[in-house]
Amino acid sequence: MNSLWPRKARRLAPGRWTVVLLAGLCACGLSSLRAATASAAVDREAVASYDRMQPGAPYHGYFVSAWQPFVAQSSVITHLGVTVGTPSLPSGQVVPYAVTIRLCDAQPDDAGTCAHTLAESSPQIVNYGNSYADLGDVAVTPGRTYWAVWLQPPAVSGATWVTFWWAGGSTIVSSDQMQMVARGYTPDGAAPAAPAAPPAPVGHRYAIANVVEVNVRAGAGTGFPVLRKLSGGAPIDIACQTVGTSVNGSPVWDRLVDGGYVSDWYTTTPAVGTYSAGIPLCDGAPADPHPAVASGRWSIVAATTVNLRTGPGDDRPLAGGLAPGARFDIACQTRGGSVYGSPIWDRLPDGRYVADYFTDTPVYADFSPGIPPCDGGGSSSGDGLQPALAGFSRSGAVAWADAHVNSEPDFRYDDCTSFISHAWRDGGGAHETSWWFFRRPKVVGWGYSGTWSHAASFADAMTDQAWVTRTEIPDLSAKTVAGAKPGDVILWHWDPGAHDYWSHAALVAGNAPHGLTLIDQHSDPRYHTTWNQVWRDHEGDPAYRGFHMRAQLLHVRQ
């Protein structure tokens, strides 16, 4: 002030009045400044970086963690809002539960853990509404991609929370455009928001499946260097598809948005052994991932095109076809699903399978001389027992089950069949690298094959490969299951639907002194329980009245 006003002040009046006048002017100026500042309070939610919070999202599902990437449109992020809901609580109301929401600067892993969390809050949930978290003022870089991440709250009265999304399909692993909002602001006087950088490549969201861990490689083939590993269930964003080394009959490889490649066999993409609709082809990828077989020793004798499969059975995914008269070579033969009375399947050199019934091999319903059996596929003189179970330890499987029946290891969704698979592998020594593990793939969102985690698929695959004998248990009130040994499996059926549906599975743990057959099971956990107690529990439940109860024994062949 002194540098601006001295000469003008002396002209107005000398002495102390000058001071009074200037003090008044200063006081008035400060008051005006305070008023202006108050009238210009910052709107901390002025800028939306992402907003799909409106109701009506067509998809919802259970989740362990969910996330949505977004490009920051402001220099400060203040609020993230997500939608979760459970039918056990009133819709649209604030409920006494919280959801954890994180702001991250990199994509999280499948458990929702971020390498660097910028902020985290746990707001009260608005059931099926906007559960809105105030993160404080978090500085971000305009134009950069960030991730909103939220974790599933604990179940309420047995009901699990779901979340919602707008695109990508009906499962959380393929979800896209989540029902979520991100808001913030750019302070006055701050540098204007930089033009949005070209967005990071946006891929098609799927997940790793059918394997515990898979390699991400530098190219489309098993001969390329390994860049990193992804665990089963990990989300992936696929940029395009191409062909490379055949894996379990599938030549398709998926290029991720970061440039790495994974075999499509190990993903939840909808097609197996061929390209999936909606995913573009990479530059240079052939239009047909399975070029026609031009020549070979053997030929197709069917009158119509015969399907090729990714494994030895009509339940296996399609992997192309062979036209009538097409010639091909056979790498080996194995047993699989029966086709017109023949269980023999021929594996082509590229890993695909064709039912031997439709070929001109010399022997019907058995192995042909001069064609080698596939590893573990049996022979015309053998009994078809797969090497994966040749050294199976019954006592080891039971010991593992005894030790883990009340624990929570990696059983997908507390799954009863996954518990048995772990017991057979981790305790009994059955090898997951056999195609038992991959028998029925594409159980979307589970991270394991159907054979590993689904009771009916498990039983069918074990039976198809002659690893077990499968017999009906005629009397569900009997104390003892005839022929049952420790390590065997008992199946139950109490669903009123399809006859071959199996509701539950448990591991035979042994026999009590009085002859009772005992089981270990998971979901719910039971230790050395009488085998038919599960049936008795449901028999007395009014919800199961009138259901057709059945049970079968899967007896391991040794």
HELIX and SHEET records of a PDB file:
HELIX    1   1 PRO A    6  LEU A   12  1                                   7    
HELIX    2   2 ARG A   16  SER A   39  1                                  24    
HELIX    3   3 ILE A  172  SER A  174  5                                   3    
HELIX    4   4 ASP A  264  TYR A  266  5                                   3    
HELIX    5   5 ASP A  356  PHE A  358  5                                   3    
HELIX    6   6 PRO A  387  ALA A  390  1                                   4    
HELIX    7   7 ARG A  394  HIS A  404  1                                  11    
HELIX    8   8 CYS A  416  HIS A  422  1                                   7    
HELIX    9   9 ALA A  423  GLY A  427  3                                   5    
HELIX   10  10 GLY A  450  SER A  453  1                                   4    
HELIX   11  11 ALA A  455  ASP A  464  1                                  10    
HELIX   12  12 GLN A  533  GLU A  539  1                                   7    
HELIX   13  13 PRO A  542  TYR A  544  5                                   3    
SHEET    1   A 4 VAL A  47  ASP A  51  0                                        
SHEET    2   A 4 MET A 180  TYR A 185 -1                                        
SHEET    3   A 4 VAL A  76  VAL A  82 -1                                        
SHEET    4   A 4 SER A 131  ALA A 139 -1                                        
SHEET    1   B 3 TYR A  59  TYR A  62  0                                        
SHEET    2   B 3 VAL A 162  ALA A 167 -1                                        
SHEET    3   B 3 VAL A  84  GLY A  85 -1                                        
SHEET    1   C 3 TYR A  59  TYR A  62  0                                        
SHEET    2   C 3 VAL A 162  ALA A 167 -1                                        
SHEET    3   C 3 ASP A 176  MET A 178 -1                                        
SHEET    1   D 4 SER A  65  VAL A  71  0                                        
SHEET    2   D 4 THR A 145  LEU A 151 -1                                        
SHEET    3   D 4 ILE A 101  CYS A 104 -1                                        
SHEET    4   D 4 THR A 117  SER A 121 -1                                        
SHEET    1   E 2 VAL A  94  ALA A  98  0                                        
SHEET    2   E 2 GLN A 124  VAL A 126 -1                                        
SHEET    1   F 4 HIS A 204  ALA A 207  0                                        
SHEET    2   F 4 PRO A 235  VAL A 247 -1                                        
SHEET    3   F 4 SER A 250  LEU A 256 -1                                        
SHEET    4   F 4 TYR A 261  SER A 263 -1                                        
SHEET    1   G 2 GLU A 213  ARG A 217  0                                        
SHEET    2   G 2 VAL A 226  SER A 231 -1                                        
SHEET    1   H 2 TRP A 298  SER A 299  0                                        
SHEET    2   H 2 ARG A 327  PHE A 328 -1                                        
SHEET    1   I 2 VAL A 306  ARG A 309  0                                        
SHEET    2   I 2 LEU A 318  LEU A 322 -1                                        
SHEET    1   J 3 CYS A 332  VAL A 339  0                                        
SHEET    2   J 3 SER A 342  ARG A 347 -1                                        
SHEET    3   J 3 TYR A 353  ALA A 355 -1                                        
SHEET    1   K 6 VAL A 468  GLU A 472  0                                        
SHEET    2   K 6 ARG A 550  VAL A 556 -1                                        
SHEET    3   K 6 VAL A 489  HIS A 493 -1                                        
SHEET    4   K 6 HIS A 504  ASN A 511 -1                                        
SHEET    5   K 6 THR A 517  GLN A 521 -1                                        
SHEET    6   K 6 ARG A 526  THR A 530 -1                                        
END                                                                             
